[in-house]
Amino acid sequence: MPSNTSVTAFCGIPLVSGDGLPPGTAAAVLGAGSSLGSAHSGSENGPFFLRTLSKAHTWAAADPGVFTLRHGRDALDGIVDVGDLDFTGMELPQALDTIADAVRALPADVAPCVLGGDHSITLPVVRTLAERRADPFLVVQFDHHLDLQIWEGAPGDPRAEREPVFNTNVMSHVSDLVGPGRLVQVGVSPFATVEAGSLDAMRSYLEATGRQLCLTDPELHDAALFRAAIGQGHDIYLSLDIDVLQRAEMSSTGYPAEIGLSTHTLLRLIDLVLDGNRLIGFDLVEFAADRSDRSDATLSDAGRATAVFLHVLSWISRQSGEKSEKRSETCQAR
């Protein structure tokens, strides 16, 4: 189970145990700082940096709260923090099982909000949500990379065996869970390297997975086209790989993007995804830095990643608040 010991609560929200959530809890922040699914170290420190930089949003108040101007309400109402998982001595499969157990321990109506960690941590969260839900949901991935298994001829070979999960193929595993056509990948590079023999098969392979909206697609610059691509009325799980941001705004990651989204564009696209859909959980992954790094660039990157995480948290709080308000109006009408 997660530990609250020596953990800085994200934006000062209540630190609670996973089996003792207060009534009205809509979402729980969970730290899953693992780099076991990556060829690079550093992402294990993601929760540390984002928790620490979240103090920038609360430092000036004796009893801090965060107000969202976008939604005109408490940005963190109904949200608690259950602390960080400890993966000491574990291999990747055990770490992923530990994440799944922590999410499984949350009530079914509490959205998991996970601070990664490399991208492999997405799989156990989605798997647990898929296990406990009768209704289908979309996974919307913001990422510079596809993170699909497209090497060694896999796109053209339906018999190709799925390799064990890693951050480079995690979305193939996620797609296997949620089903064909239920993965939307946003902000990905316009180019992907495959074996020459797979070129002809790539289009149908990607179409079977879902929808790819790359950096040069018009949908990213036209709200109506983007909304049409995502659809309305869906339950949505968001996976935010922070390397979707351009290197100038996010160099603290394993593979920074020479061309990528700006932070402003990312926030705008997140808004378009969630407006008219219901967020059931999300993760932010692949922020990576040495724990002792205090350079201006790293702290600025961590601040941007923290702002993105807070932005999505505020959407869950808004959804929960609007649901409660509608319930109250219905009761009053009776």
Secondary structure as the mmCIF struct_conf table of DSSP 4:
data_model
#
loop_
_struct_conf.conf_type_id
_struct_conf.id
_struct_conf.beg_label_comp_id
_struct_conf.beg_label_asym_id
_struct_conf.beg_label_seq_id
_struct_conf.end_label_comp_id
_struct_conf.end_label_asym_id
_struct_conf.end_label_seq_id
STRN STRN1 SER A 3 SER A 3
TURN_TY1_P TURN_TY1_P1 THR A 5 SER A 6
HELX_LH_PP_P HELX_LH_PP_P1 VAL A 7 ALA A 9
HELX_RH_3T_P HELX_RH_3T_P1 PHE A 10 GLY A 12
HELX_LH_PP_P HELX_LH_PP_P2 ILE A 13 PRO A 14
STRN STRN2 LEU A 15 LEU A 15
TURN_TY1_P TURN_TY1_P2 GLY A 18 ASP A 19
HELX_LH_PP_P HELX_LH_PP_P3 LEU A 21 PRO A 22
TURN_TY1_P TURN_TY1_P3 PRO A 23 GLY A 24
STRN STRN3 ALA A 27 ALA A 32
TURN_TY1_P TURN_TY1_P4 LEU A 36 GLY A 37
BEND BEND1 SER A 38 GLY A 42
HELX_RH_3T_P HELX_RH_3T_P2 SER A 43 ASN A 45
HELX_RH_AL_P HELX_RH_AL_P1 GLY A 46 LEU A 53
HELX_RH_3T_P HELX_RH_3T_P3 SER A 54 HIS A 57
TURN_TY1_P TURN_TY1_P5 THR A 58 ALA A 60
BEND BEND2 ALA A 62 ASP A 63
STRN STRN4 PHE A 67 THR A 68
TURN_TY1_P TURN_TY1_P6 LEU A 69 GLY A 72
STRN STRN5 ARG A 73 ASP A 74
TURN_TY1_P TURN_TY1_P7 ALA A 75 GLY A 78
STRN STRN6 ILE A 79 ASP A 84
TURN_TY1_P TURN_TY1_P8 THR A 88 GLY A 89
HELX_RH_AL_P HELX_RH_AL_P2 LEU A 92 ARG A 104
TURN_TY1_P TURN_TY1_P9 ALA A 105 ALA A 105
BEND BEND3 LEU A 106 LEU A 106
TURN_TY1_P TURN_TY1_P10 ALA A 108 ASP A 109
BEND BEND4 VAL A 110 VAL A 110
STRN STRN7 ALA A 111 GLY A 116
BEND BEND5 GLY A 117 ASP A 118
HELX_RH_3T_P HELX_RH_3T_P4 HIS A 119 ILE A 121
HELX_RH_AL_P HELX_RH_AL_P3 THR A 122 ARG A 132
BEND BEND6 ALA A 134 ASP A 135
STRN STRN8 LEU A 138 PHE A 142
BEND BEND7 HIS A 144 HIS A 145
BEND BEND8 LEU A 148 LEU A 148
BEND BEND9 TRP A 151 TRP A 151
TURN_TY1_P TURN_TY1_P11 GLU A 152 GLY A 153
HELX_RH_3T_P HELX_RH_3T_P5 ALA A 154 GLY A 156
TURN_TY1_P TURN_TY1_P12 PRO A 158 ARG A 159
HELX_LH_PP_P HELX_LH_PP_P4 ALA A 160 VAL A 165
TURN_TY1_P TURN_TY1_P13 ASN A 167 ASN A 169
HELX_RH_AL_P HELX_RH_AL_P4 VAL A 170 VAL A 178
TURN_TY1_P TURN_TY1_P14 PRO A 180 GLY A 181
STRN STRN9 LEU A 183 VAL A 188
BEND BEND10 PRO A 190 PRO A 190
HELX_RH_3T_P HELX_RH_3T_P6 ALA A 196 SER A 198
HELX_RH_AL_P HELX_RH_AL_P5 LEU A 199 THR A 209
STRN STRN10 GLY A 210 CYS A 214
TURN_TY1_P TURN_TY1_P15 LEU A 215 THR A 216
HELX_RH_3T_P HELX_RH_3T_P7 PRO A 218 HIS A 221
HELX_RH_AL_P HELX_RH_AL_P6 ALA A 223 ILE A 230
BEND BEND11 GLN A 232 GLY A 233
STRN STRN11 ASP A 235 ASP A 241
HELX_RH_3T_P HELX_RH_3T_P8 ILE A 242 VAL A 244
STRN STRN12 LEU A 245 GLN A 246
TURN_TY1_P TURN_TY1_P16 ARG A 247 GLU A 249
BEND BEND12 SER A 252 TYR A 255
STRN STRN13 ALA A 257 ALA A 257
BEND BEND13 GLU A 258 ILE A 259
STRN STRN14 LEU A 261 LEU A 261
HELX_RH_AL_P HELX_RH_AL_P7 THR A 263 LEU A 274
TURN_TY1_P TURN_TY1_P17 ASP A 275 GLY A 276
BEND BEND14 ASN A 277 ASN A 277
STRN STRN15 ARG A 278 VAL A 285
TURN_TY1_P TURN_TY1_P18 ARG A 291 SER A 292
HELX_RH_AL_P HELX_RH_AL_P8 ASP A 296 ALA A 333
#
